[in-house]
Amino acid sequence: MAILESAGADVPNRRMHTDPFTGGQFPVSATSRSPRSFPTAIRADIGESEAYKQALRRGEIGLQRPMGANVAGADFITAIVRPDSSVEIVVTDVKTSERGKFPTPKAHLPGTWQAEVQHAIGPTRLNLHDPALEGQVRAAFQQGRIRLRQLRANYSPSGQGVITGW
């Protein structure tokens, strides 16, 4: 199965690192200044990135990539073509844990996340090189076929990095 991702899925990072030797700039998604912040910064970033890659490998259509750990908003946004050929937009919140315990999922899609979805499918961002599919994605938004999903990246000794909640 081929991976399908919008050309506008990669939102420019807010944090950049300038290489002191080459002058090249590279995005920074997470930093950790102490061992205590590793689980909530680096590990959380890895969990978001791996969940997104797994979603794409499962056949979901990438609409917005993760922007980095501890960045406000949805962790990533995808679309799913249902068995009846309709499209559903999925807004994902990834939770990581080194103890195997996770918070209760949000009950409702926050309003700012709804705006994030609208921006991700806007004319300057959504580009799947398939106008019909893009129309289906936009129709899903207009018809309210949007769902919130919490995935759990379990980094406990028994979890070994398994992602659940699909």
KOLNU-856626 format. One record per atom (N, C-alpha, C): x, y, z. Coordinates in steps of 0.05 Angstrom, whole numbers, plus 5000, padded with zeros to 4 digits. Layout:
REM KOLNU-856626
XYZ;...
***
This chain:
REM KOLNU-856626
501749765000;500050005000;501850255000;501250434982;502750684981;501850885002;503851025013;503251225033;502251475019;500051595029;498951835018;498952055038;500252275031;500452505050;500252765034;498752955045;498453215032;501153355031;501553495009;504053645006;504253865027;501953945039;501854145059;501854035088;502453775091;502353645117;504553735136;506753825124;509053905141;508754205147;507854265171;507654545179;510354635188;511254865179;513954965187;514254965217;516554865226;517054865255;517355145266;516655165291;516955425304;519755465315;521155235320;523855245332;525855135311;527955285308;530055205288;532755205302;534555035292;537255015301;539155085278;540955265283;542855345262;545455195268;546355025249;548854875252;551155075252;552755075273;554955275274;557155235253;557255005241;559354955221;558455005193;556054925186;555054955159;553255195155;552055295177;550155505175;547355415167;547055155162;544455035154;542555045177;539955075171;537855085192;536254825191;535754725215;534354475218;532154505239;529854375234;527654395254;528354245279;527454355302;527654225328;524854165338;524353915343;521653845352;521453815382;523753755395;523753725424;526553765435;526753855459;529353885473;528953785502;531153695513;531253605540;533753705553;533553865574;535853975587;536653815612;534953625620;535553465643;534353185639;535452985653;534252715651;531252705658;530452885677;527652885685;525752965662;526753135644;524953235622;525053045598;526652845598;526852665575;524152535569;522752415589;520152285583;518052475571;517952725580;515852905571;516653065547;519153045538;520053195514;520853005492;523152885495;524252705474;522452465470;521852325491;520152085489;517452145478;516252375486;513652455476;513752515446;515952645438;516252705409;516552455393;518052265403;518352005389;515651865387;514051865409;511451745409;509651865388;509552135386;507852265366;508752195337;511352205333;512452145306;511951865297;512451675316;512051395309;509051325305;507351455321;504451405317;503551515290;504551745281;503851855255;504751665233;507251575235;508251395214;506651135213;505851035236;504250795237;501550845225;500351085230;497751145218;497951145188;500051265177;500451265148;500750985137;502350815151;502650545142;500050385143;498250465161;495650335163;493650425141;494550615124;492850705102;491450975107;492051105130;490851365134;492251575117;490851785110;491951995093;492952225110;495452285108;496652495124;495752775116;494552915135;493753195130;495453395145;496453315169;498253485184;500053315201;502653345198;504553195213;504753305242;505953145260;506453245287;508353485285;507953685302;509653925302;511653935325;511753725341;513653715363;512253685390;513653565408;512653525434;512153785448;510153805464;509454035480;508754285463;507754235439;506754455422;503654435424;502454655430;499454665433;498154565408;495854435411;494254345389;494254045385;492953965363;492853675357;495653565352;496053315358;498653195353;499053145323;496953045310;496953015281;494152975271;493753025245;491153005233;491352825208;489552635205;489452465182;486552445172;486252305150;483652245139;483551945133;481251825136;480851535131;478651515110;479151345090;476951275071;475551035083;473051065090;471450855102;470750635082;469850405091;469050195073;466850285053;465150465061;462950565043;463950785025;466550835024;467951035007;467651315017;466251365039;466151635050;468851685065;469351935071;471852005084;471252115112;472952045131;472752145158;475452275166;475352505179;477752635188;478252555217;480752475223;481452385250;483452575262;482852685285;484652865299;485752705322;488452675323;489652495342;491252635363;490852545388;492252635412;493852385421;496552405421;498252185429;499152225458;498752025474;499752035502;501851825505;504151905517;506251715522;506551665552;507451435559;507851365587;510151165590;511751215611;513851015618;512850835641;510450885650;509250715672;506950545662;505950605637;503750445627;501050545635;500950785647;498450905656;497951155639;495451195631;494751415613;492351565623;492151825616;489851985625;487351905609;485151985620;482551935607;482552105581;481651995559;481552145534;479652385536;480252595521;478452825519;475752725508;473652845518;470952775509;470152925484;471153155480;470353325457;472853445444;472553505418;474653625403;474753925411;477054015421;477254295428;476854475404;475654705408;475154895386;477654975370;479855005384;482255085370;483254855352;482654615359;483454385343;481754375318;479154445321;477354465298;478454665277;479454895288;480555095270;483154995257;484654825271;487054705260;486354525237;484254365240;483354195218;482554355194;481054565199;480154745177;482554855162;484554935177;486955045164;488454825148;488554585159;489954355146;488654285119;486054325117;484654255092;484154495074;485254725082;484854965067;486254965040;485655155023;486655154995;489755184993;490955305014;493855335012;495355095024;493954905037;495254675049;494554405037;491954355033;491154085024;491954044995;493753864990;494653804963;495353504962;493353344954;493753054952;494152964923;494353164905;494553104876;492252934866;489952974879;487452824871;485153004879;484253174860;482053364867;479553234878;478852994868;476452864878;476752784907;479052674914;479552604942;479652854960;480953064950;480953314966;478153414971;476453384951;473553464954;472253294975;472853034976;471652864996;472552935024;475153005026;476253085053;474753345062;474553535044;473153785052;470253745058;468953555043;466153495049;465853365076;467753195084;467753075110;467753285132;469353495128;469453715147;466753855148;465753925125;463154075123;460853915136;460953645133;458853475143;459353375171;461453475184;462053405212;463053125216;464252995196;465352735199;468252765209;468452845234;471052895247;470952745274;472952595280;473052465306;475652505320;475552515346;477852545363;478752265371;481352215370;482451955378;484851995396;484951845417;487351845434;488851585430;491351615422;493151375420;494951375444;495751135452;497451095475;500050965467;502351105471;504950995465;506050905492;506150645496;506950525522;509950455522;511450615536;514350575538;515150445565;513150325579;513850185603;515349925596;516649795615;518049545609;516249335595;513749325603;511949135590;510849235564;510849495560;509749615535;511549615512;514149655517;516249645496;515649825472;514250045476;513750235454;511350175437;509649985446;507249915430;505250145431;504050205408;502050415405;499350285402;497550365420;494750255419;492750475418;490250405413;488050595413;486950635385;487750475366;486850505339;483950445337;
***
